[in-house]
Amino acid sequence: MHRFANPARFMRLSAAILPWTAALAVALLGLGIYLALFVAPPDYQQGEAVRIMYVHVPAAWLASFVYALVALMSAVALIWRHPLADIAAQSAAPLGAGFTLLCLVTGSLWGARMWGTWWVWDARLTSVLVLFFLYLGYIALVNAFDEPGRGARAGAILALVGVVNLPIIKFSVDWWNTLHQPASVFRLGGPTIAAAMLWPLLIMALGYTLLFAALLMVRMRTALLAAKLRALRLAEVEREAASLMPQQQTALS
Amino acid sequence: MTYLAMGGYAAYVWPAYGVTLLVLGGLTLWCVGAYRRRQRELERQQRESGR
């Protein structure tokens, strides 16, 4: 763990992995969209509208997965103070918020046609909306302090408290009556979804995940460049101050 | 043409794919743009510091 928490090592490793991750993400998303739009069969109940599933369900998976990662990295940052853990959590959060928003909008489009309503205040939809606000709250809290360390700590605690929302999202469709359909892929006893639909869905999900991984690396690299820039500017200011010192002293004496 | 109609669901399917491209593409441009900006700032600073 410690070996990967070294920023210089991360810059080297990510520079090597990033192009491959990005290329694979684009290829899988391209293949996935082709399969989803042209190869996957229409649903016997939902007809062609089922094609919304291939962009909606991976967004929903990533929304929860990224939050779990933000919480895990926050825990690592709080407990072991790894220099990269805070950066990873803060870099992941806006991406997670993006996937959550995408999940909400595509779900709304799907629901508008299938349920006859854009929105219902039921357990699944409400808990995902809460997830979106948790992301926004985390991002706002991290940036609300003049001293970055305090913001990171406050945000990390919020991220950990918010973890309680993840099982609520997952099991909301079993615990409460809802318009939302129950799990058909990640369930005890295996998937109930037809194989012709499962494959395009899994390829899309892998494409989303790799795109997330690539963007996370880009954002973490951006944060490390920013840290280096701050250090350089600080050194500059200190050197200028040092060069001014003798003159000030002579002026005073 | 019948394909584009999506069996009558065109008004829901196509916007869903449109917003997906918008969000995923938007996130990508935002991340890469911020990275390039930082890179340029850092290069400028390194030149100034190296004087």
Contacts between the chains, C-beta under 8 A, distances in Angstrom:
chain1	res1	chain2	res2	distance
A	29	B	24	7.5
A	33	B	17	7.3
A	37	B	17	7.5
A	42	B	7	6.5
A	47	B	7	4.5
A	47	B	8	7.4
A	47	B	9	6.4
A	48	B	6	4.2
A	48	B	7	3.9
A	48	B	8	7.7
A	48	B	9	5.0
A	48	B	13	6.2
A	49	B	6	7.4
A	49	B	7	7.6
A	49	B	9	4.1
A	49	B	12	6.0
A	49	B	13	6.3
A	51	B	6	7.3
A	51	B	13	5.3
A	51	B	16	7.9
A	52	B	12	6.6
A	52	B	13	5.9
A	52	B	16	4.5
A	55	B	16	5.6
A	55	B	17	6.1
A	55	B	20	4.2
A	56	B	16	6.9
A	59	B	20	7.5
A	94	B	27	7.9
A	95	B	27	6.3
A	98	B	23	5.6
A	98	B	24	8.0
A	98	B	26	7.7
A	98	B	27	4.9
A	99	B	23	7.9
A	101	B	23	6.6
A	102	B	19	6.8
A	102	B	20	6.2
A	102	B	23	4.4
A	102	B	24	7.5
A	105	B	16	7.9
A	105	B	19	5.2
A	105	B	23	7.9
A	106	B	16	4.6
A	106	B	19	6.5
A	106	B	20	6.6
A	109	B	12	4.9
A	109	B	15	5.7
A	109	B	16	4.7
A	109	B	19	7.7
A	110	B	12	6.8
A	110	B	16	6.9
A	112	B	12	6.3
A	113	B	9	5.9
A	113	B	12	4.5
A	208	B	24	7.9
A	211	B	24	6.3
A	211	B	28	7.5
A	215	B	27	6.0
A	215	B	28	6.5
A	215	B	31	4.8
A	218	B	31	4.5
A	218	B	32	6.2
A	218	B	35	5.2
A	219	B	31	5.4
A	219	B	34	7.5
A	219	B	35	7.8
A	221	B	35	6.3
A	222	B	31	7.3
A	222	B	34	5.1
A	222	B	35	4.6
A	222	B	38	5.2
A	225	B	35	7.4
A	225	B	38	4.2
A	225	B	39	6.2
A	225	B	42	5.4
A	226	B	38	5.5
A	228	B	42	6.2
A	229	B	38	6.7
A	229	B	41	5.7
A	229	B	42	5.0
A	229	B	45	5.7
A	232	B	42	7.5
A	232	B	45	4.9
A	232	B	46	6.8
A	232	B	49	5.4
A	233	B	45	6.4
A	235	B	49	7.0
A	236	B	45	7.7
A	236	B	48	7.2
A	236	B	49	5.8
